[in-house]
Amino acid sequence: MMCCNMFKYIVFRVASLLAGVPLAAAAYAGKFGIQAWQAFKARPP
C-alpha cells in the first residue's frame, strides 16, 4: 500500500514541475520583452 502512495506522490511532483516550467518560461519571456520594448522606446529618433 505504501508503494502506491509514494508513486502517486512522485507523479504529482513531476506533474507540478512540468506545469511550472511553461509558466516560468512565459514570465521570463515577458520580462525580457518589456526590457526590449523600453530600450526600443528610449533610443534616439
DSSP file (Angstrom, degrees, kcal/mol; ACC not computed):
  #  RESIDUE AA STRUCTURE BP1 BP2  ACC     N-H-->O    O-->H-N    N-H-->O    O-->H-N    TCO  KAPPA ALPHA  PHI   PSI    X-CA   Y-CA   Z-CA
    1    1 A M     >        0   0    0      0, 0.0     4,-1.5     0, 0.0     3,-0.3   0.000 360.0 360.0 360.0 -40.9    0.0    0.0    0.0
    2    2 A M  H  >  +     0   0    0      1,-0.2     4,-2.2     2,-0.2     5,-0.2   0.872 360.0  59.0 -63.2 -36.0    2.8    2.4    0.9
    3    3 A C  H  > S+     0   0    0      1,-0.2     4,-2.2     2,-0.2    -1,-0.2   0.889 103.2  51.8 -60.8 -40.2    4.4    1.9   -2.5
    4    4 A C  H  > S+     0   0    0     -3,-0.3     4,-2.2     1,-0.2    -1,-0.2   0.903 109.1  49.4 -65.6 -41.6    1.3    3.1   -4.3
    5    5 A N  H  X S+     0   0    0     -4,-1.5     4,-2.2     1,-0.2    -1,-0.2   0.896 110.3  51.0 -65.1 -39.6    1.1    6.3   -2.3
    6    6 A M  H  X S+     0   0    0     -4,-2.2     4,-2.4     2,-0.2    -1,-0.2   0.906 109.0  51.3 -64.5 -41.1    4.8    7.0   -3.0
    7    7 A F  H  X S+     0   0    0     -4,-2.2     4,-2.6     1,-0.2    -2,-0.2   0.918 110.0  49.1 -61.8 -43.9    4.2    6.5   -6.7
    8    8 A K  H  X S+     0   0    0     -4,-2.2     4,-2.5     1,-0.2    -1,-0.2   0.896 110.6  51.6 -62.4 -39.8    1.3    8.9   -6.7
    9    9 A Y  H  X S+     0   0    0     -4,-2.2     4,-2.4     2,-0.2    -2,-0.2   0.921 110.9  47.0 -63.3 -44.5    3.4   11.5   -4.8
   10   10 A I  H  X S+     0   0    0     -4,-2.4     4,-2.6     2,-0.2     5,-0.2   0.927 112.3  49.4 -64.5 -44.7    6.2   11.2   -7.3
   11   11 A V  H  X S+     0   0    0     -4,-2.6     4,-2.5     1,-0.2    -1,-0.2   0.908 111.4  50.3 -60.6 -41.4    3.8   11.5  -10.2
   12   12 A F  H  X S+     0   0    0     -4,-2.5     4,-2.4     2,-0.2    -2,-0.2   0.909 110.9  48.6 -63.1 -42.6    2.2   14.6   -8.6
   13   13 A R  H  X S+     0   0    0     -4,-2.4     4,-2.3     2,-0.2    -2,-0.2   0.913 112.8  47.3 -65.3 -42.6    5.6   16.3   -8.0
   14   14 A V  H  X S+     0   0    0     -4,-2.6     4,-2.6     2,-0.2    -2,-0.2   0.912 112.4  49.8 -65.2 -41.6    6.7   15.6  -11.6
   15   15 A A  H  X S+     0   0    0     -4,-2.5     4,-2.0    -5,-0.2    -2,-0.2   0.902 110.5  50.4 -64.1 -40.1    3.4   16.9  -13.0
   16   16 A S  H  X S+     0   0    0     -4,-2.4     4,-1.7     2,-0.2    -1,-0.2   0.908 111.3  48.7 -63.4 -41.6    3.7   20.1  -10.8
   17   17 A L  H  X S+     0   0    0     -4,-2.3     4,-1.5     1,-0.2    -2,-0.2   0.929 111.3  48.8 -64.3 -45.1    7.2   20.6  -12.1
   18   18 A L  H  < S+     0   0    0     -4,-2.6    -1,-0.2     1,-0.2    -2,-0.2   0.837 111.1  50.9 -65.9 -31.6    6.1   20.2  -15.7
   19   19 A A  H  X S+     0   0    0     -4,-2.0     4,-0.8    -5,-0.2    -1,-0.2   0.835 109.7  51.6 -72.0 -31.3    3.2   22.6  -15.2
   20   20 A G  H  X S+     0   0    0     -4,-1.7     4,-2.5     1,-0.2     5,-0.2   0.769  95.2  69.9 -77.2 -26.1    5.6   25.2  -13.7
   21   21 A V  H  X S+     0   0    0     -4,-1.5     4,-2.5     1,-0.2     5,-0.2   0.935  99.7  45.1 -62.7 -48.8    8.2   25.2  -16.5
   22   22 A P  H  > S+     0   0    0      0, 0.0     4,-2.4     0, 0.0    -1,-0.2   0.877 112.7  53.2 -63.7 -33.5    5.9   26.9  -19.1
   23   23 A L  H  X S+     0   0    0     -4,-0.8     4,-2.3     2,-0.2    -2,-0.2   0.930 110.7  45.9 -64.8 -44.1    4.8   29.5  -16.5
   24   24 A A  H  X S+     0   0    0     -4,-2.5     4,-2.5     1,-0.2    -1,-0.2   0.904 112.9  50.5 -64.7 -40.7    8.5   30.3  -15.7
   25   25 A A  H  X S+     0   0    0     -4,-2.5     4,-2.5    -5,-0.2    -2,-0.2   0.902 110.8  49.0 -64.3 -40.2    9.3   30.5  -19.4
   26   26 A A  H  X S+     0   0    0     -4,-2.4     4,-2.5     2,-0.2    -2,-0.2   0.906 111.6  49.1 -65.9 -41.0    6.4   32.8  -20.0
   27   27 A A  H  X S+     0   0    0     -4,-2.3     4,-2.3     2,-0.2    -2,-0.2   0.915 112.9  47.5 -64.6 -42.1    7.4   35.1  -17.1
   28   28 A Y  H  X S+     0   0    0     -4,-2.5     4,-2.4     2,-0.2    -2,-0.2   0.914 112.9  48.1 -65.2 -43.1   11.0   35.2  -18.3
   29   29 A A  H  X S+     0   0    0     -4,-2.5     4,-2.6     2,-0.2    -2,-0.2   0.894 111.3  51.1 -65.3 -39.4   10.0   36.0  -21.9
   30   30 A G  H  X S+     0   0    0     -4,-2.5     4,-2.3     2,-0.2    -2,-0.2   0.914 110.5  48.5 -63.5 -43.2    7.6   38.7  -20.7
   31   31 A K  H  X S+     0   0    0     -4,-2.3     4,-2.1     1,-0.2    -2,-0.2   0.921 113.5  47.1 -62.9 -43.7   10.3   40.3  -18.6
   32   32 A F  H  X S+     0   0    0     -4,-2.4     4,-2.4     1,-0.2    -2,-0.2   0.896 110.9  52.5 -64.6 -39.9   12.7   40.2  -21.5
   33   33 A G  H  X S+     0   0    0     -4,-2.6     4,-2.4     2,-0.2    -2,-0.2   0.894 108.6  49.5 -63.6 -40.8   10.1   41.6  -23.9
   34   34 A I  H  X S+     0   0    0     -4,-2.3     4,-2.5     2,-0.2    -1,-0.2   0.923 111.4  49.2 -64.8 -43.8    9.3   44.6  -21.6
   35   35 A Q  H  X S+     0   0    0     -4,-2.1     4,-2.1     1,-0.2    -2,-0.2   0.909 111.8  48.9 -62.5 -41.0   13.0   45.4  -21.3
   36   36 A A  H  X S+     0   0    0     -4,-2.4     4,-2.2     2,-0.2    -1,-0.2   0.906 111.3  49.7 -65.4 -41.0   13.5   45.2  -25.0
   37   37 A W  H  X S+     0   0    0     -4,-2.4     4,-2.5     2,-0.2    -2,-0.2   0.906 110.5  49.8 -64.5 -41.7   10.4   47.5  -25.6
   38   38 A Q  H  X S+     0   0    0     -4,-2.5     4,-1.8     1,-0.2    -1,-0.2   0.893 111.7  48.3 -65.5 -38.8   11.7   50.0  -23.1
   39   39 A A  H  X S+     0   0    0     -4,-2.1     4,-0.6    -5,-0.2    -1,-0.2   0.885 110.8  51.8 -66.6 -37.8   15.1   50.0  -24.8
   40   40 A F  H >< S+     0   0    0     -4,-2.2     3,-0.7     1,-0.2    -2,-0.2   0.909 111.5  46.3 -63.9 -42.8   13.4   50.4  -28.2
   41   41 A K  H 3< S+     0   0    0     -4,-2.5    -1,-0.2     1,-0.2    -2,-0.2   0.832 109.7  55.1 -68.0 -31.9   11.4   53.4  -26.9
   42   42 A A  H 3< S+     0   0    0     -4,-1.8    -1,-0.2    -5,-0.2    -2,-0.2   0.568  83.0 108.2 -81.6  -8.3   14.4   55.1  -25.3
   43   43 A R  S << S-     0   0    0     -3,-0.7    -3,-0.0    -4,-0.6    -4,-0.0  -0.333  80.9 -99.3 -70.1 151.5   16.6   55.1  -28.5
   44   44 A P              0   0    0      0, 0.0    -1,-0.1     0, 0.0    -2,-0.0  -0.370 360.0 360.0 -67.9 150.1   17.2   58.4  -30.2
   45   45 A P              0   0    0      0, 0.0    -2,-0.1     0, 0.0    -3,-0.0   0.492 360.0 360.0 -70.6 360.0   15.0   59.2  -33.2
